[in-house]
Amino acid sequence: MADNDVTEEVQQFKVDYALSSRSTCNSSKQLIPEGSLRIGVMMQSPKFDGMYPQWHKFEFFEDIWMVKNAAKLKSLSQISGLDKLKFEDVQRIKALVTKGDSSAKITKKEMTTEEKAVEKENKLIWDLKEKLKENVSTAEMKACLEGAGQPTSGPVFGGPEKILDRLADAMLFGWLPKCSQCKNGDLIISRGRYKCTGHISEFARCDFSSDDIARLPWSRGKGCSNDFLSSFKFKPKKTDDGGDLWGSRGAHLRHTHRPWHFLQLVQLGLACSSSQGGSLSGPHSCLSRQAQQDLGGAREGGKGERW
């Protein structure tokens, strides 16, 4: 199995910027211009065992799709790709989610200190990405990553956008080291956490996951002679309050994207009759999302109800 053979949890919605002008908006039936913010509604494919996005340009998603389906979008946890957006576009998505959640109170408030730090960090990343696009070719970016022992191929690491993202991230926060658990796996940042893409054996994936790791100082890789990269001076970034962002990349997503943040502890089993003490027959505890509990429902069977 390949080291980057990793599958991410499929969420109900996906956001990104159009990579070309070839995708069609399902709301307006118009082409989505390259670079435009778009939202994909994940659908089960009739041709293969997997999901695919039905894309909508943000403006038409808000004005057309949300009018008919507002109740389907209630939480940021339903959306993947938020960590790849500009700060101002994340705010647009948050406002959209607030509209969909009828229980949420729409209030204007000033940004917290943490949000201001995230906005500043986000701007640094996007400014650097724009400079890289102007001054460094994709081939040179790839050579820089490979020279530093970083992966650049496969569905997890390959492609111009992912190569650009990883290089900009490394230039600001340092290179990602190899996994400390399996010793040879490459790390990714997934929903605010560092996760390993390697394997501990031929059949088992490495389950390493952490909020923080020690990054390695950035330096251009061997064989990379681009003038812009050669002149870049690496300085570990700090937040406004002096906190170290080096090694804490993606920390701003932890509170909203922890895997357990939207889960509840539930009991599974058969609810027996009062003559049997009203206990659960064969109870088991597990963590479950509210949506999974709603789908399961209460089904009658035997001497009690299965929860």
Secondary structure as the mmCIF struct_conf table of DSSP 4:
data_model
#
loop_
_struct_conf.conf_type_id
_struct_conf.id
_struct_conf.beg_label_comp_id
_struct_conf.beg_label_asym_id
_struct_conf.beg_label_seq_id
_struct_conf.end_label_comp_id
_struct_conf.end_label_asym_id
_struct_conf.end_label_seq_id
TURN_TY1_P TURN_TY1_P1 ASP A 3 ASN A 4
HELX_LH_PP_P HELX_LH_PP_P1 GLU A 8 GLN A 11
BEND BEND1 GLN A 12 GLN A 12
STRN STRN1 PHE A 13 TYR A 17
BEND BEND2 LEU A 19 SER A 21
STRN STRN2 THR A 24 THR A 24
TURN_TY1_P TURN_TY1_P2 ASN A 26 SER A 28
BEND BEND3 GLN A 30 GLN A 30
STRN STRN3 LEU A 31 LEU A 31
HELX_LH_PP_P HELX_LH_PP_P2 ILE A 32 PRO A 33
TURN_TY1_P TURN_TY1_P3 GLU A 34 GLY A 35
STRN STRN4 LEU A 37 GLN A 44
BEND BEND4 PRO A 46 GLY A 50
STRN STRN5 MET A 51 LYS A 57
HELX_RH_AL_P HELX_RH_AL_P1 PHE A 58 PHE A 60
HELX_RH_PI_P HELX_RH_PI_P1 PHE A 61 TRP A 65
HELX_RH_AL_P HELX_RH_AL_P2 MET A 66 ASN A 69
HELX_RH_3T_P HELX_RH_3T_P1 ALA A 70 LYS A 72
HELX_RH_3T_P HELX_RH_3T_P2 LEU A 76 GLN A 78
STRN STRN6 ILE A 79 SER A 80
HELX_RH_3T_P HELX_RH_3T_P3 LEU A 82 LYS A 84
BEND BEND5 LEU A 85 LEU A 85
HELX_RH_AL_P HELX_RH_AL_P3 PHE A 87 GLY A 100
TURN_TY1_P TURN_TY1_P4 SER A 102 SER A 103
BEND BEND6 ALA A 104 ALA A 104
HELX_LH_PP_P HELX_LH_PP_P3 GLU A 110 THR A 112
HELX_RH_AL_P HELX_RH_AL_P4 THR A 113 ASN A 135
HELX_RH_AL_P HELX_RH_AL_P5 THR A 138 GLY A 147
TURN_TY1_P TURN_TY1_P5 ALA A 148 GLY A 149
HELX_RH_AL_P HELX_RH_AL_P6 GLY A 154 PHE A 157
BEND BEND7 GLY A 159 GLY A 159
HELX_RH_AL_P HELX_RH_AL_P7 PRO A 160 PHE A 173
STRN STRN7 TRP A 175 TRP A 175
STRN STRN8 LYS A 178 LYS A 178
TURN_TY1_P TURN_TY1_P6 SER A 180 CYS A 182
BEND BEND8 LYS A 183 ASN A 184
HELX_LH_PP_P HELX_LH_PP_P4 GLY A 185 GLY A 185
STRN STRN9 ASP A 186 ASP A 186
STRN STRN10 LEU A 187 SER A 190
TURN_TY1_P TURN_TY1_P7 ARG A 191 GLY A 192
STRN STRN11 ARG A 193 CYS A 196
STRN STRN12 HIS A 199 HIS A 199
BEND BEND9 ILE A 200 PHE A 203
STRN STRN13 ARG A 205 ARG A 205
STRN STRN14 SER A 209 SER A 210
BEND BEND10 ASP A 211 ASP A 211
HELX_LH_PP_P HELX_LH_PP_P5 ARG A 215 ARG A 215
STRN STRN15 LEU A 216 LEU A 216
HELX_LH_PP_P HELX_LH_PP_P6 PRO A 217 TRP A 218
HELX_LH_PP_P HELX_LH_PP_P7 ARG A 220 GLY A 221
TURN_TY1_P TURN_TY1_P8 LYS A 222 GLY A 223
HELX_RH_AL_P HELX_RH_AL_P8 ASP A 227 SER A 231
STRN STRN16 LYS A 238 LYS A 238
TURN_TY1_P TURN_TY1_P9 ASP A 240 ASP A 241
BEND BEND11 GLY A 242 GLY A 242
STRN STRN17 ASP A 244 ASP A 244
TURN_TY1_P TURN_TY1_P10 TRP A 246 GLY A 247
TURN_TY1_P TURN_TY1_P11 ARG A 249 GLY A 250
HELX_RH_3T_P HELX_RH_3T_P4 ALA A 251 LEU A 253
HELX_RH_AL_P HELX_RH_AL_P9 ARG A 254 HIS A 257
TURN_TY1_P TURN_TY1_P12 PRO A 259 PHE A 262
STRN STRN18 LEU A 263 ALA A 271
HELX_RH_3T_P HELX_RH_3T_P5 SER A 274 GLN A 276
TURN_TY1_P TURN_TY1_P13 GLY A 277 GLY A 277
BEND BEND12 GLY A 278 GLY A 278
HELX_LH_PP_P HELX_LH_PP_P8 SER A 279 SER A 279
STRN STRN19 LEU A 280 ARG A 289
HELX_RH_AL_P HELX_RH_AL_P10 GLN A 290 GLY A 296
STRN STRN20 ARG A 299 GLY A 301
TURN_TY1_P TURN_TY1_P14 GLY A 302 LYS A 303
STRN STRN21 GLY A 304 ARG A 306
#
